[in-house]
Amino acid sequence: MAAKRETATLASGLKVFGAALRTRFHVQAYKDALALEKLRGATLLIFGSPREPLSMAEFAMLQAYLAQGGAILFLSEEGGEPQTNTNFNYLLEELGIIVNPDGVVRATYGGTYFHPKESLITRGILNREISRVAGKQPRRPDAAATGGDGDADPLAQGDDGSLAFVYPFGATLTAVKPAVALLSTSTDCFPVSVPVGAVHMTPNAGKVMVLGSVQMLMDAYVEKEDNLLLGTTLVELLTSPQLSLNTLDAQDPDLADYHTVPDIASLSRSLRACLQDNDEIPRDFTALFDTHIFRFNTTLVPEVLKAYPKLGLKKEPLTLIQPQFEVPLPPLEPATFTPTLTDLDPPQLELFDLDSAFASQRTRIAQVTNKCTDADVEYYVQACGRILGVTAHLQKERQRQLAATAAAHDDTSSPAVVAPAPTPAEILHFVFQAIVDWKKSD
């Protein structure tokens, strides 16, 4: 037995089945991690629906164990891998077997078993070798095709109907070659005639058998019907090298295609009206359109005009009714943020031409010379006087003279007089006087 948090173990769930196997085999619970050295001494390895995924190294050990002639019995349950959180299909897919994520439900009510998923299958044996090993008398070949009254027998070839088993809370399987289907749901359950037990046998190598229900071998159901006999028979097929399946039944088992059905629970919550037969469609499909139901014309205008005097209404053209929209004002709320105030304008600063302000006297005089013409002589003289500092010097001298004159007349009550700007003639006189003084000094 392998330990991967199985649903059923020798200590819990498989006590009766383990006791039956101990009469012929040495049964031991395997609780350690999978190791090939420990598996070499085991003839059969049983997985009781593990609930933990296997690693790639563990899969490699199982494949090596099968290559050395070992056998594996894998027991699953309803829902498949999504329900049990395992990944055993990774190993089974290479062998042609897949555990489907579904369930099996019985088609008819069974008096002994009340739950719909406790499926009683009476004609689910697909290979007559199972009945022979179990000690049951298989159906004669001539009786396998016809019943006692000569009519066609619904039982398939190789299905002797002698072994009945309970298949509780199990899943269906997909079995394709080289795998061989051993058990099916027959016509007793839904889905109909799909595999629930399959095996893969390789000559001179290992065997892998899969059952879709672990509970059929657990203590609650193993003693029901022929479950215990069927379980021990399948173990004997896996462990005995002399036994082999019936070739005819293995090549052509009585199985049906896997068909999905609608979600009945969801459909029951969306009720629809009762169905009725449709009338035959006429050749002229335009006759199906009824234009009298929805019309837009003036046929009712005379009747409306006659209704005015009867109702005592004044006949007048319709007028537009001015709509009135009531828009409620939002409630006032105190401001919880600082009001945004308008910033002051920046100070108005004069724009200075830095090139003109820091240029030399020669450069500034050259700039003025380039701008002026012969008609701008007075402006040219005044501008050159300001550049050379003559204008400021003359204004300062004249301001000093005015102050001295005011002091001589002792006229302190009159306001101070600002000296006017020098004229171009005064500027030229000062310049020529400076040139003469410079010549005299030489």
QUINORBEL-V254543 format. One record per residue. N is the residue number from 1. PSI is psi in whole degrees, -180 to 180 (none if undefined). Layout:
n = [N,N]
psi = [PSI,PSI]
This chain:
n = [1,2,3,4,5,6,7,8,9,10,11,12,13,14,15,16,17,18,19,20,21,22,23,24,25,26,27,28,29,30,31,32,33,34,35,36,37,38,39,40,41,42,43,44,45,46,47,48,49,50,51,52,53,54,55,56,57,58,59,60,61,62,63,64,65,66,67,68,69,70,71,72,73,74,75,76,77,78,79,80,81,82,83,84,85,86,87,88,89,90,91,92,93,94,95,96,97,98,99,100,101,102,103,104,105,106,107,108,109,110,111,112,113,114,115,116,117,118,119,120,121,122,123,124,125,126,127,128,129,130,131,132,133,134,135,136,137,138,139,140,141,142,143,144,145,146,147,148,149,150,151,152,153,154,155,156,157,158,159,160,161,162,163,164,165,166,167,168,169,170,171,172,173,174,175,176,177,178,179,180,181,182,183,184,185,186,187,188,189,190,191,192,193,194,195,196,197,198,199,200,201,202,203,204,205,206,207,208,209,210,211,212,213,214,215,216,217,218,219,220,221,222,223,224,225,226,227,228,229,230,231,232,233,234,235,236,237,238,239,240,241,242,243,244,245,246,247,248,249,250,251,252,253,254,255,256,257,258,259,260,261,262,263,264,265,266,267,268,269,270,271,272,273,274,275,276,277,278,279,280,281,282,283,284,285,286,287,288,289,290,291,292,293,294,295,296,297,298,299,300,301,302,303,304,305,306,307,308,309,310,311,312,313,314,315,316,317,318,319,320,321,322,323,324,325,326,327,328,329,330,331,332,333,334,335,336,337,338,339,340,341,342,343,344,345,346,347,348,349,350,351,352,353,354,355,356,357,358,359,360,361,362,363,364,365,366,367,368,369,370,371,372,373,374,375,376,377,378,379,380,381,382,383,384,385,386,387,388,389,390,391,392,393,394,395,396,397,398,399,400,401,402,403,404,405,406,407,408,409,410,411,412,413,414,415,416,417,418,419,420,421,422,423,424,425,426,427,428,429,430,431,432,433,434,435,436,437,438,439,440,441,442]
psi = [139,146,102,48,51,150,-37,133,176,-33,-20,104,-35,32,-47,-44,-39,-38,-37,-35,-27,-17,-20,-19,162,109,133,140,128,110,-6,175,149,129,134,-33,-37,-25,-18,-29,-2,135,-35,136,121,129,115,63,73,153,21,140,153,148,168,-34,-38,-37,-40,-38,-39,-39,-39,-37,-41,-37,-25,6,10,170,146,133,114,124,125,-166,180,135,-19,-148,-44,-31,-38,-7,44,173,35,-19,-21,-39,-36,-31,-35,-20,0,17,138,134,118,146,67,-163,165,132,138,150,-27,160,135,129,-29,-31,125,-32,137,-25,0,85,124,115,117,-17,51,5,121,-16,124,-16,-30,-44,-37,-44,-33,-10,13,148,114,157,143,149,-36,-23,-6,-21,-26,155,-170,-28,10,-8,165,132,129,-16,141,168,132,-8,100,-10,6,-29,119,140,153,130,85,134,53,171,165,167,159,118,114,160,140,5,157,130,134,-39,149,169,-11,-151,8,-16,169,136,155,129,54,153,142,-4,134,161,150,120,129,128,135,27,-165,174,143,124,141,131,135,-3,117,-25,-17,-19,4,168,-30,-23,-10,-26,5,142,-131,30,-44,-42,-40,-41,-46,-32,-42,-37,-38,-37,-34,-32,-18,119,-16,-20,143,158,160,123,-41,-45,-32,-34,-31,72,155,90,155,163,151,115,133,151,158,160,97,-36,-41,-39,-31,-21,-4,83,149,162,164,153,152,157,141,147,158,141,126,164,-42,99,-17,-17,-14,-17,125,103,-3,-7,-50,114,155,98,-172,23,-25,2,-45,-39,-35,-40,-36,-22,-19,-56,-30,-35,-4,33,148,130,115,155,153,141,159,126,119,121,148,117,124,112,108,141,143,149,145,138,137,144,131,18,158,131,148,116,152,129,152,151,147,153,144,105,144,152,126,138,103,-34,-39,-35,-35,9,157,168,-40,-44,-43,-40,-37,-38,-42,-39,-40,-27,-26,156,-172,-25,-9,40,-46,-46,-37,-42,-43,-40,-42,-33,-40,-38,-41,-6,8,-41,-46,-38,-44,-40,-38,-41,-43,-36,-36,-40,-42,-39,-38,-39,-42,-35,-33,-37,0,45,82,-13,-27,148,158,140,132,132,137,163,144,151,164,-35,-41,-37,-44,-37,-42,-38,-47,-37,-39,-35,-41,-44,-37,-36,-39,-35,-26,none]
